[in-house]
């Protein structure tokens, strides 16, 4: 007679042996969740250990969200920058939520929300993988390995403490994929297509580029359900409902409240090639290799392993794994590549979990050691590379302290800064939006009163504005093409300070001129 002990992993049986026999069956449902709980704990600790001042994107979204909230409360406040025309997600969604969190608990709370989102994404990957491979021996092992590979990859750790719309958007994609797998595998009602469609559409509204994963989520519903003849009809219907729901919500948004978002969608996503600074394919591939090379190798190995048993599923998930990354490499764009790797890891992690689980099931010492070495390498690489990614930008604390002194002395001065967003955010209680100007190409136009009705743009606009003392404070670090060409000394400005971030060595030069101070 079987005691049932052999059906459980040895570690679970060992832990249960400490409990009274009567308690073991009820305790097992908690004990078996210990591995995923530990993975989530390690992910959270790994993310929260990362520390730096706000990145320019974080600062921009939180600042703009706060500005939008003020405009909703006071009709006299106008968000004249029109963020819907250049944000890569709906400004009235994440930026507003992020700003609310920032008001309650500062940048730390806004980042903590991303931590919760990415922890939930790990849970979705774990659950979806367990359901997807529930016909395998010990399916939870595949889920555990999938969660491990996902949670401790550098891009995921990085996004787990990064206050942008990436984390909530990607978490919604992960849950939509998990629901697609579960509803088809368990042959649930076609009504489940509705929440799948809602999750996908909300993910896209949060971050437009997440749309690249939506077709794979929809196809998962069909492919997983197609494996069993009796579930095919529902799988097709459920996928159709999911796709129709997403389409109705997105088109409905575009025709109503989100009509103004189309300009931002076009600029940041569909026509993005026009604004891309080309980076060589070799450089981009090498960056992927550094950030998540081992993770992608495991995912591709998992696809090869699964190809023998479920070729259609393997091809679909492999396509989902490489789609976002491959498209960005094809475009030659390096911006946000490290973040967009996560869109692929959502689909690839279950593949990695499947092959690692299969290797462990062989019971051979060599393969078990190989799996242990791979997991160790994933962990170490994830920790190291996420730390490096989180310090790509310099800490702006010393710059903030210097500029704050100038603002306190002259509250109404206008400041020209190459990357003003971190300062705008940190000094939002002391300055207004009109006091800040960036040196981004096409972002500034100047009507020189001495030149009649002529409106200047580009480098000329900044030069005429400096000559007229339109700006009183200038902060340059030579990080933009226009900033590299500006010479404030030629227009009567004096260099009053040089500020350096000790950790990165990044330097800002500060210039001042107070012939004309706005009142």
Secondary structure, DSSP 8 states (H G I E B T S, - for coil): ---SGGGS-HHHHHHHTTS-HHHHHHHHHHHTTHHHHHHHHHHHHHHHT---S--HHHHHHHHHHHHHHHHHH-TT---TT-GGGT-SS-TTTHHHHHHHHHHHHHHHHHHHHHHHHHHHHHHHHHHHHHHHTTTSTTHHHHHHHHHHHHHTSHHHHHHTT--SHHHHHHHHHHHHHHHHHHHHHTT--TTHHHHHHHHHHHHHHH-GGGHHHHHHHHHHHHHHHHTSGGGHHHHHHHHHHHHHHHHHHHHHHHHTTTTTHHHHHIIIIITGGGG-----HHHHHHHHHHHHHHHHHHHHHHHHHHHTT-HHHHHHHHHHHHHHHHHHHHHT--TTHHHHHHHHHHHHHHHHHHHHHHHHHT--HHHHHHHHHHHHHHHHHHHHHHHHHTTSS---HHHHHHHHHHHHHSTT--EEETT-HHHHHHTTTT--GGGEE---TTS-EEE-GGGTT-EEEHHHHHHHHHHTT--SEEEE-S-SHHHHH--GGGGT-EEEEEEE-TTT--EEEEEE--SS---
